[in-house]
């Protein structure tokens, strides 16, 4: 059985960090955890594709920062508070890029560091400003439970659910079908 078979897209919503035009004809909901190496891979693989689709006004990307309790991934629960919730596309992507590419430094998988250490790293090493939105985080956690989303990254376009294994050609094809 596929990890996406039990996900119910109809139980998802559009709460999250919105990038791109709110009038774009296609919405991509993207559930990620900033300490996840597979989410980093998706971020890198899709960066140019998203930039083009958003510039063309075809897509609105809704990033849903998914707090996880699993050791290692839990470090991102603190880092998620430092992603701008209402920044421009460029600002938000720049922050995500800095966080993703320093994963090994702020969220080591081989030893315990405190969530305070993660916040300290975000502020003092990355120069980020805390922009916590507890209501958004709670809504995303409630949504993932209701919709059956457990794995990251998970992306949804309409009723189509996929993960980072999709090629960029297949991703664009899904967008074009949804237009």
PyMOL commands that set and color helices and strands:
alter all, ss='L'
color gray80, all
select helices_A, chain A and resi 9-11+37-55+75-82+89-100+103-106+115-124+134-147+168-178
alter helices_A, ss='H'
color red, helices_A
select strands_A, chain A and resi 17-19+26-32+59-65+154-157+160-162
alter strands_A, ss='S'
color yellow, strands_A
deselect
rebuild
show_as cartoon
